[in-house]
Amino acid sequence: MSADYRPETICIQSGWKPGKGEPRVLPIYQSTTFKYENSDQMGRLFDLEDAGYFYTRLQNPTNDAVASKITELEGGIAGMLTSSGQAANYYAIFNICEAGDHFICSNSIYGGTFNLFGTTMKKQGISCTFIDPDASSEEIEAAFQPNTKAVFAETISNPSLVVLDIERFADIAHKHGVPLIIDNTFATPINCRPFEWGADIVTHSTTKYMDGHAMSVGGAIIDSGNFDWMAHKDKFPGLTTPDESYHGLIYAEKFGKMAFIQKATAQLMRDLGSIQSPQNAFLLNVGLETLHLRMPRHCENALKVSEYLEKHEKVAWVNYAGLKSNKYHTLAEKYMPNGTCGVISFGLKGGRDVSIQFMDQLKLAAIVTHVADARTCVLHPASHTHRQMTDEQLIEAGVAPDLIRFSVGIENADDIIADLEQALAAI
Ligand SMILES: *Cc1c(COP(=O)(O)O)cnc(C)c1O
């Protein structure tokens, strides 16, 4: 597909490109295996000498079509789907870090990622220093160690809604010879394309806005192709020295700019197997076809709801970067001039207990773990997603104990506001 198409056209037209007589709609290749004419053809695939499908754990045509649509939306050169956003973030780091390595991560991130990086990966010998994304560049640079291999952050953090100064983070990472990995889940490439600001790798929980209908868990990793692994050969031996499990092949030599995704597919997916099911990829593709219509409506509704809440006497505070009063408004205008996302957060006067009472009064907005889909939903992170954290860790992660995460859907904004009004009246 021509790289000149605009995002709206990419959402609809990219990915699956049928030939003569083939299905117009992306088919679900519900097959674990793929047939070849002779033994040598198959052998060459195993040596990575030829490109082709042989086993769905590594690659599947349905998944690849959807990955290529997301890659085009982000302006990258290669991409892959994973079974979840968790798998995407794990693979993105594990593809370049091994036991004994270290990376730097914003402390304002999704709770699941915080647990993965801070606890589980630590057990694998990969350590992570969490830094305040608003800290000075000097403070962030002080966290670098000789074994630091990456910097990781979210475009808009879930649920603290910190807007990242992507350009500043890219400069810091590159000054130290490591890539910047950005989880772009909340902004989506409709509102922000981190590669344009210097990020090297982008990850997604496609479970959120991309799917958009709360139907299927999934993830994606996209590579800009801009990071020169060979220029930092000693730092990234996984990409720049022979892989014994592929007869001594060197990914960065053999695949050049495509090395990162090739390695994550041929090695990590082969060995760890967090593949997205083709059925889920199909559903994700249906979601992607309307992403460009849904995101502006999410943003428009979220702005109306946060303006309403900001004026309400029972509301202690509202956090939404779309609000002029917001700390991150200027950064949001720079990186996301068309809007940020549909997720807002707020606290009520009276604190944690009142917040919980209020949530129980809501009728339209459902209490669900999910966030960022077509239906308005609500969650109290301190009681739910971030339950494992101490109050101290919560505050450090920008998640006040009274914080209500409100994911504004694409219903009529007046109906969402009426629901909030009746719940506020009841407390
Ligand atoms: C939900 C989420 C994840 C994890 O994704 P899953 O698809 O639930 O595994 C990662 N990052 C962000 C920003 C998220 O919101």
The ligand as an ORCA input file, in Angstrom:
! r2SCAN-3c Opt
* xyz 0 1
  C      -3.764     -2.625     29.133
  C      -2.411     -2.082     28.930
  C      -1.310     -2.931     28.788
  C      -1.430     -4.433     28.890
  O      -2.150     -4.893     27.819
  P      -3.016     -6.272     27.821
  O      -3.510     -6.312     26.441
  O      -4.070     -6.114     28.860
  O      -2.051     -7.361     28.159
  C      -0.080     -2.356     28.542
  N       0.063     -1.016     28.465
  C      -0.978     -0.170     28.609
  C      -0.754      1.298     28.507
  C      -2.242     -0.671     28.844
  O      -3.274      0.179     28.999
*
